[in-house]
């Protein structure tokens, strides 16, 4: 990272950042630019975000201001605050030492930086000097002595701008930050829709699209975690934007805790969208000399619809958010013990299952919940959480003995030995545990209010340094005690009884410290996030962990909806997806093995979650074929561009993954339910070269044909069919 220019009225130009007179700023990507300027009053005013344009800075809103609205209400403000006549919802709201909440942040200077400054203690995107350029703007509120340092960065290849900021109290009195949204999107008057993801346990990532109406509409998490209910993401799209065309703005908050998204269409028809920390979980005290940082938010722009927006997020998050060495590495095909055994196991049973895995060609065996607890064994979900010591009855010779034996097994059809993984849920404690007996004060609690249990557990207060240190040590010791290659880090309840609203954010900072420390100490481990399925599928934790369990619902049909929804923001490489038994344990549905497997192959971390011994010989042979196919498909899912050719709502969903360069790809296509004597719509390809010829399933097509007349797949009169077809571009002279 090179810091280049300090304040001044000069013009500055580095690759992708242009500054005129020290007062007008443009962050330039290949397919968009983001521009703002300093107005005559020292306010930061937004000018443009979209297809590259040279936009003249504008000073005022509508020509004839009348009534109660002031200039500030109508201005497209980069950091809207309150108290001086802006009546829209603000990004920041700070109670100053004088007791009021009026602030007036005025521009004092800027710096231009090649690369991107780190965000200490928080997850964030990163990149080298060729990948990203930044502008740092300083504003000051003279009255209170508060200084705001805004960091804008542009990733030119991804049409993405990121922003975070720090408020420093340079005054003499305590202040209280009541609201600190990280990013404010300003849109002109128009017909806008908002798109977002909602759900619950076992039905994550349902897409909602609704019209932005005059007034405020939004959603949030107050769970303490990002949650199943809403994801920290929103897209604002033109009402005629589709999957493949039209403008799409995506906002994604790089955070794993409570958050709020507010989209406000004011009476003037201008739209302001704020994304950031939830104000009800903030109230952050800032003493003189202290600083507070609002986490990073990412904004991408695409003129190629929601699909283009998703691909920008996917590439950006793979290349510049996920810091794991596993991001692009083929993930070992795994078997997770949960649905096959639940809590019913011991070392010998585990070893037998591990042998089965190795025999059939599975590369990684993951022991899920139930292996720990000495005084309070974890034989069910009632006890043991917090005591990260292997249970001596289940492991009479210790965990290391089992892991050593399992990892000495050679895997059928490969030159590798079996790998071994474990499940942990470090942030939680059962009252029935030695940890809680020793430290009842370590859990989140509010005075003498009842400590509400969910799944018989309480939440450890990770805002406490001693709790963080305990976890770093306890989990670190388990990982150092045996040859463990994979960790599934679970989190199965929301936060209640916070001792103060700001504990929610302090907890997140503590969690990031713990996760940062453990992932740095064990960089070769494949870390896998989970929160009762996809309850914490967010960019915050994907900074440290390359993947997350997408849902506890492993039904093939439901998973199509869940995985397509999740892919709106998150790269398929980050999704864990497993083949489970039928009837499915969550919804009792029976679907063919290959259908379940093909759905699961669209996740970067493919595996099984069933009892292999319950399969007959024919099914075992098919499992071997499925493993081989999944390993062929995996590079496309890990590194390819995803084109959602048809959504699950169509009954014939299809996903095309094209490798960079466009020479090879794979199509996964599905027929969810039989439709007798009706045709399936053709699949219109995207991302191909019109002039080139492509081979699919031994037939040759031109790019034009595939994109404009479409591929017509034949489906039988049966439910739950699927096809995996490889796509190859033929040499031009063919
Ligand atoms: C959660 C997870 C499951 C499993 C269980 C174990 O529900 O989402 O995958 O690990 O916990 O208790």
Boltz pocket constraint, residues with backbone or C-beta under 6 A from the ligand:
constraints:
  - pocket:
      binder: B
      contacts: [[A, 338], [A, 368], [A, 369], [A, 423], [A, 490], [A, 492], [A, 530], [A, 531], [A, 532], [A, 533], [A, 549], [A, 552]]
      max_distance: 6.0
